[in-house]
Amino acid sequence: MSEKSTYTRVNARTRDESRTNEGRGGDSAGQRWVRPGEEEEETESTSTDEELACPECGGNVVVDDEHGETICDDCGLVITEDSVDRGPEWRAFDAKEKDQKSRVGAPTTNTMHDKGLSTNIDWRDRDAYGNSLSSNQRQKMQRLRKWNERFRTRDSKERNLKQALGEIDRMASALGLPENVRETASVIYRRALDEDLLPGRSIEGVATSCVYAAARMAGVPRSLDEISEVSRVPKSEVARTYRYIARELSLEVKPADPEQYVPRFASELGLSDEAKLRARQLLKNAKEKGVHSGKSPVGLAAAAVYAAALLTNEKTTQAAVSDVADISEVTIRNRYHELLEAEDSIGLA
């Protein structure tokens, strides 16, 4: 292999290139030969000069942050383009605004009483490598956990919030509710706490009503019976507290739509998409005839699913639908006949 093939080519300033090329018999303009070990050193020595001079004319180089380009101020040569802006996407005009917009670490969440900004000390007495701690270190960690817990809940309001948000998370997990419902329920509870709506009411009752309201607002409703099954308070208290919270906070909660229950009931019964569409059509016909007025949306949805399964020749029973919807078989039979009569009247018309 020739000596020249062991060299690599790097960029250099035009002024240095001219002197180097003259001494070596003229390499290509803007490039020169260096040994592989010398490449990094040579590049670092010329990086400062490259930022100050244009490789074509030696003119002044300007960085255009708006367009992400580095250009020559004299000849207009675009040296680099599409540069990555590593700064934040927001602007701040004072120190307070900068602190509010700055995002460092994990995102904040309303599902934790301190919004996730405090430190958590793991209950397992192990170090970062998974090794067990010594007895002195375990005692130290225990003391740190105790004081950390005291600092996280310094007053009664924070202790109240911690207990309530823990209840909300437990009930949402038991009901299979998504993360956005938990966030909404946490925000509703925080509003109720700030507006002093809790005196005279249990923490569990208000937390349960917040979960019920958040689920209805997000379009994934759960019936009061389902809510009361996972709650530690009776159904009557949940209903009473929900009405109070919704009235005092002016929550915009629409009446529950029976069609919102259909996908969940049909999925738990293992019905096809055709049966789901048929159930939705039955409920739409019932709305046109006004049959749904004053009826339980859960009962109507259960009856529509049962009727759709029969109309599409899919096997299911009233007992199975009753278990899934947590509604009596008598209610399913009554609503079932009303739905079929409404559809027949529309067909005759």
N, C-alpha and C positions, 0 to 999 in steps of 0.2 A: 504494500500500500504506500502510495506517495506521501510525502510529508504534508502536502497541502490538504489532503483529504482528512487529516486528523484535526483540522481546524473547523470552527463553526463561525457563522456570519452574524454579526450584531450591528445594530444601528449606531451611528455616531454623528456628531455635529459636522456640518458641512465644512467648517473651517479646519477641523482636525482631519477630515477625510482628504481634503486637498493636499495637506502636507504628507499624510500617510501614503496616498496614491502616488505622489511624486517620488517618494523614496522607494516604493516597491514596484514601480513600473506601471501603475495605473490599474487598480481594481475598479469594480462598478461603483458609480457615484452613490454616496450615502451609505456605503458598507465597507467593512474592513475585516481582516482575518485575525482571530485570537485563538489561543489554545482553550480546550474545554474547561480546564481548571481556572482559567483567568476570566471566563465569561461573566460570572456574577460580579467579580470585583470591578471589571471594566464597566459593566452596566451601571453599577451603583455610582461610580465616579463620574459618569456622564449624565445621570438622571437629572441632576440639578440644572445642568446646562440645557438639556432637552426641554425642560419646562419653560425656559426663558427665551429660547431661540427657535425660529422656524427651520426645519430641515431643508427647505428649498432656497429661501432667500436670506435666512439668518435674522429675520425680523422679529418683532415682539409678538409673543403668543398670549392669547386671551381665552379664558374659560367662560363659555356662555352657559350658565346654569339653567336658563329658561328652556333652551333647546337641547341641552345635554351634549354640547359639542365643544371641542377645543380647536380654535381657529387662529390663523395668523392675521394680525391686525394690519399688516402691510400688503401682502399679496392675496389674502383671502383664502388660503389653503385650509381645508378642513383636515386637521391632523387626526382627531378621534371623534367618533360620534356614538350616540346611544349609550352614553355613560350612565351608570347606575347611581341614583341619588340615595345615599345611605342615611339621610336625615329623616326626621319625622314628616308625616304627611300633613301635620297641622301647624298652625302658626300661633304664637303667644306674644302678647304685647306688654305683659308685666309678669312679675315673679309668681303672683297668686294664680294667674291663668296658666302659667307653665306647669305649676305643681298639680293643678287640676287635670290637665290634659296628658301629663306624662304617664306612660304605662310601663311599669317595670315589674317583672314577676308574673305570677298567675293572674288571670282576670278576676275582677271582683264579682261577687254573687250575692244576691239578696237572700239566698237560702241559708246563710250563716249569719249569726247575730253580729259578728264583727266584720261581715262581708269578705271573709277569707283573708284578712290582712294580718292576722296574728300568727304566732309560731305554734306549731303542733309538735309535741314531744311524743315519740312513739312509745307505746306501752311495753314493747318487747325490749328487754335489757340486752341489746346486741349493738355492736358498732357497725360502721359502714361496710365492713368485710363479712359480716354475719357471725363474728366471734362473740362469745359471751363476755359480759363485762365482769370486772372483779367486784368483790363485795363492797369496797369503798366507792367504786363508780356507781354501783346500783343504788346505794344509799343517796349518793349525790343526785342521781337522776330522779329518784323519788321525791326528794325535796324540791327539785326544779319543777317537776310536774305539779306539785301542790301549789307552789307560788305562781306558776304560769296560769293555773286554773283560777286562782284568786284574782290575778290581774285582768284576766279576760272578762270576768263578770264582777265588776267593781261595785255596781249598784243594783237595786231591785229591778230596774227597767231592763237591764241587760240580762239578768237571770230569767226574768219573765220571757224575754225574746228568745233566749236560748232554748228554754223548755218548749215554747210554742213552735218554733221552727223545727225542732226535733220531732214533734208530733206531726207536723205537716209532712215532713219527709217520710216518716214511717207510714202514714196513711196513703200518701201518693204511691209509695212502693207497693203496698198491699193491693191497691186498686189498679196498678199498671198504668199510671198517668205519666205523660211525657215530661221532660224537663221544663218546658215553657209554662206548664200548668203549675209546677212547684214554684217557679219564680213569681208568677202572678199571685198565687196564694200568699206568698211571703210578703209581697208588696202590699196586698190588702190588709194583712195583719199589722204591718208596720203603720199603715195609715190609721187603723183603728186604735193602736196604742198611742200614736201621737195626738189623736183627737180625744183621748181619755174616754173611750167607749167601753173599757173593760171592767170598771168597778161594778160589782154586783153580778158578774158573769164569770164562769169558769174559763180557765185558759184552754182546756180541751174543747169546750163548746165553741168558743170563738174560732179556734184553729180549724175545727171540723167544718164550720160554716164557710170559712175562707176557702177551703179545699172544694167544697160543693159549688161555691160561686165561681171560682176560677175554672173549674171543669166545664161549667155551662158556658162561660164566656169564651172558652177556647174551642167550643164545638165538639168536645168529647165528654158529654154529660154522664153522670152516674146518678142513679136513683137514690132517694133518701134512705131506702132500705139497705142498699149496698153501702152507702156512706156510714150508716149507723152500725153496720156489722163490724167495721174495722175501727170504729170510734169507741171511746170509753164513756160516752154520754148517751142517754136515750134519744130516740128519734124525735120526740116532741121538743126537747131542748134544742136540738140542732135546727129544726124548722123555725122555732121562735127566734133563736139568735140570728139565723140567716136573714129573716125578714127585718130585724132591727139593724143589722150591719148594712144591708142593701139600701135601706131607707136613709140612714144617717150619712153614709158615704156616697149616696147618689150613684150607685153602681148601675151601669147600663147592661142589665142582664135580660136578654130576650127570653120569651117563653120557650120551654124545651120543645124541639121539633121531633116528632116520632121517627122521622127518617134517619136521624143521627144515631139511633139505637140499632138500626137494622144491620149494618155491617158487623158489629160485634156479636149480635145474637146469631146471625147466619154463620159466622166463622166458627163460633163455639159449637154449633150443631153440625158443622161440616157440609153445609149446603153449597150449591154451585152459584156461579155469578148470575146465571139465568134466574134462579130463585130470588136472589137479591134484587134484581131489576124488577121482577114481578111484584115483590113486596113493596118496593118504592111506588110502583104504578098504582097498587091498591090504596096506598096512603094518599096519593095525589087525588085519586077519585073521591076518597072520603072527604078531603079538604074542600073539593068543589061542591059537594053536597052538604057540607057543614056538619058532618057526623063527628068530627074530632072535637067540636066545641064542648067543653066541660068534661072531657074524658081524660083519663091518665095517659100520657104519651107512652109510658112503658107498656101499658096494657095494649094500646093500639099497635105498637111496634111488634109485640109478641104475637098478637093475633094475625098481623099481616105476614109475618114470617111463617107461621103455621099454615095459613091459607096458601101462600106462595109455594110451599113445599108440596102440598097436595095437588095444586094446579100444575106443577112441573113434574109430577110423578116421582117425587123424592120421598124416601121413607123417613118419617119422624112422628113423634107422638106428642099429645098435649102435655103429658107428664115431663117429657124431655125439655120442651119449650118452657114449661113452668119452672123447672129447676134452673135453667139458664137465665131467665128473665126475673126470677124471684117474684112471680106473680101467681095468683091462684088459677087453677084450671077453669073455674066457673067464669072468671073475668075473660079468659081467652076465648071460651065458647061464645059468650055474649058479644064481644067485639068482633069475633069471626063472622057471625051472622050479619052484623051491621055492615061490615066491610063488603061482603058479597052482595048484600041488597043495594048498597050504594053503587057498586059497579054495574049491577043489572039495570038499575034505573038509568044510568048514563048510557048503557048500550041500547036500551029501548028508545031513549030520546034521540 
